[in-house]
Amino acid sequence: MELTLPITVYWDLPPNAPLDDRLLRCCHEILECRPLMLQLYDPSEALGEGVQEILERFRGTPVALSLTISHSSLPSIAGIQTALSGVKELLIAHNTLKSLREIPPLSETGLAFFVNRTNWQDLPEVVSFCRERGISRLVLPMQRLYNGEVPFLLNRSEQEILQNSLSAIGGVAGLRLTIHDPFLWRAFNPGIPFPQGGCQAANTMIAIASDWGVYPCPTLPERLGEIGRETLKEIITSPAKKELRLRILENPAACASCLEIAVCRGGCRGRSLVMHDSFDGIDDACR
């Protein structure tokens, strides 16, 4: 099934996003597409005029806005409390235990922990930290593969190591978790099927990168258009986007004989595209 318009829009702002015509146009075009959720990420060291204006534009609209900010910008939220009143969820971004311990999230905020090759073994400590500080919300965001990054993954052996480490601390009971990687999900939720039913890129979600490029999802670097050159609705309803969605729906040729294909549906299609330059390659996390 292909949706006419996405349920969720991911919007990654450039650092210190200026309050300019393109930012205002993007707000207008997102509202025109009527998503249920806007996931806004601002990596700036302090929250500036750009993000404040976005919050004001979406305040009072039917769009549920989630805001993820850098841990270094946490002190600046005191000055934008009115704008924040329209934010459904505020997440503080970290990618090291050191920063987490030095600048912990407030108990009324959630934690977004960006997982990578150097910090994945810290995840049990992150879970324990959340319990100790009364933090009930933990998000492991999708890796951004817009700029030629090396895809992060855990192989089967590493997934088992993480699963056992999490089990040793009592699992993740009491945490509201969001995990987009189907194989990382297995380590946190053994025996529970991945809830999203296969890759939802260019269907329930769309992503706007910090350079204004529009992508099927943050982890699938297949550029569909650019804010300012076409409208967001034109990009979402374009033949190129529809054709890409059909390609995503096809099971990878490398997975044809796999007994798990009905469950994992090919894993992360963006990761396999980057690593094999094809939608027919296997997601290496499955090997």
N, C-alpha and C positions, 0 to 999 in steps of 0.2 A: 504494500500500500504506500502511495506517495501523497503526502499532505500538500495542499496548495501553498500554504504559508507555514513557516516554522513555529513551533511552540516556544522554543528558547533561542534567544540571540546572545551570543558571547561577543563582548566588545572590549578589546584590549586597547587602552589609551596609550598614546606616546607619553614618556615622562614629561611632567609639567605641561600638560596639554593646554595650548592657548585657547582662549575664548574667541573663536573666529567663525567665519561663515560656514566652513565645512563641518565643524563640530555641531553647529546649530542645525545645519541641514541634515546631518546624520540623526540627530534626535527626532526631527520631524519625520524622517523616512522610516525610522524604526516604529514610531507610533502609528504611522499609516499601515504598517504590516500587522499590527495588532497581535504581537506575541503575548503569551501568558507570562513569560519570564524574561528579564534582562539580567544577564550576568556581567557586571561591569568590573573590570580590573584596572586599577591605577597604581603603577609601580613607583610613583613619585615619592621623594623623601618628605614632602609636605603637600597637603591637599590644596590645590590652587583654584583659580577662578573657573577654569574649564570644567572640572569635576563638580564644583558647586553648582554651576549653571545646569549641568545635566540632571543633578538630583532635584533641582527646583522644577525643571521641565517635566519630570516624571512623577513628581509628588502630586497625589490626588488623581492619578490616572489608574486604569485597571491593570497596568503592567506591574507585576511583582518584581521589585528591583533588589538584587543582591549585589553588595559592594565588597570587593576584596581590595585591601590596601596594604602597602608595605608596612612592616613593623616599625620602620623608622618614622613613618608619618603619623603614628598613633597619637603623639601629643597634640597634633594640629586639629584633631576632631572636635576639641572643645570649642573652637571658633565657628563651627558649622552645625550646631545642634538643630537649628530649625530645618535646614536642608536634610539632615539625617533622619528627621521624623518620618519621612516617606520611605525609608529603606526597610525592607522586610528582614534582611539578614546582613549583618556586618561581619566580615571575616578578616582576620589579621594573617598576612602571609609570612611564612618563615620557610627556610630550607636547611637550617642547622639547629642542632640542640643548643649550641652556644647562644645564638640570638634569642631562642625561645626562653632560655633561662634568664637572660639579661633583660628582655623586654617581653614579659608574658602577656598574652591576651587578657583583657578584662573578663570577668566571669560571665558577663552578659553578652560577650561576643563569641564567635566561633574561631576555629583555627583552620587555615588553609596551609597544608604542608606540601610543598613542591618536591616530589620524590625524584631522585636521580641516582646515578651509579655509585656515588660516594656516600649517600646518606640512607639508603634503603634499610640497612641493618639497624638503624636507629628507630625504626617505626615502633617496635614494642615499647621503647622508652618514651616515645611521643604519646602513645596510648596511656601509659602510666602517668605521665605528666598531666594529661587531660583529667584523669581521675582525681589526682591529688589537688588540682586547682579548681575543681568543680566545673570544668568545661565539658559540655555535653555534645558539642557539635564539632565534627572533624571532617574536612574535605581533602581528598587527595586529587588536586586538579589535573586535567589533561595536560600532557606535555605540549608545548607550543613548538611546532616543527616548521614555522614560517620561514626561518632564516638559515636553513641548512644545518640545524642542530643534528647531532647523532642521536637516533632514537634510543630511549631507555627501555629496557625490558629485564625481566627476571626469567632465567631458564627454569626448567622443571625442578632441578635440584635446589635452586635458590628459593623457589616458591615453597618447597617443603621445609627448608630451613626457617623461613619466615613464619610459616604456619605453626611449626613446633615452638618457636620463640613466643608467639602470641598466645598459644595454648598454655605455655608455662606461666604466664602472668594472669591467667584466668579469662583469656579471650577478650572480646570487645563489647561485652554486655553493658548496656547503659549509654553507649555512644550512638549518636545519630551520624551514620557514616555515608559519605558519597564517594564512590570509587568508579571511575569510568573504564579502567583497564580490566578486561574480563579475567585475565590471569592473575593480576594483583588481587582482584576480588576473591578468587579461589582461596588464596592464602588467608584472607580475613574471614571468609564465610565458607569453610569447607562443607561440601555436600549441598549447598544452596545454589540453585541455578542463577546465572547472571541475569538480572531483571530486565535488561533493555532489549532482549530479543534480537541481537545482532546489531551491526553498525547502523547508527541513526544519522550519519553525516548527510547533509543536503536533504534531510527529511524533517525530523522533529527539531533539528538544530541548524544554525548557520553561524558563521564567525566573522567578525570584523577585526582585522589586525591593526597594529599600531601605525602601519603605513597606509591605512585606509583600504587595503585590499580585502575583498570578500572571499571567504573560503567555505567549503562544506562543513568543516569543524576545525578547531584549533590544531588537531593532530594530522589533518589531511591537507598537505600543502599544494592543492590543485586550485589555482587562482581562477575565480569565476568572474571577477569584475572589480571595479573600484568606485568607492563613494566619490561623487563629484563628476565622474564621467558618465555614469548611468544612475538611475534611481535604484534604491535597494530592491524595490518591488520588481523592477525590470530584470535585475540580476537573478532574483529568486525564481521568477517565472520564465526564465530564458530557456531555449532549447538546449543550450550547453549544460545547464544545471540538471535538466530532466534526463539528458543522456548520461550524465555522470551518475545520477541516482540509479539508473538501470544497470550500469556497470557494477556498482556497489552491491546491488541485490544478487548478482550472479555469484555463486560459490566459486572460490579460487580453484583453478584447475589442479593445483598441487594438493588440494584437500579432497579430491574426488572420491578416494577410497577410504577416507577417514571415518571411523564410526562416531566421532564426536562432532561432526560437522553440523548436525541438526541442533546441537546445543550452543556451540561457540560461533557458528555462522562465519567462520573465517577469521575470528579474532579482530584485532585492530587493523583496519584496511589501510589507514594512513601509514602506519608503521611498516607494513609489508610493501606499500608503494615506494616509500623512501629507500628501503633496504634492497628491493629487487627491481625497482623501476617498472613495476607491473602490478596490476590487481590480481594476477594469477599466482603470485608467489605466496608461500606460507608465512604466517606471522611467526617469527623466530621464537617468540615466547612459548609457542606450542611444541617446539621440538623436544 
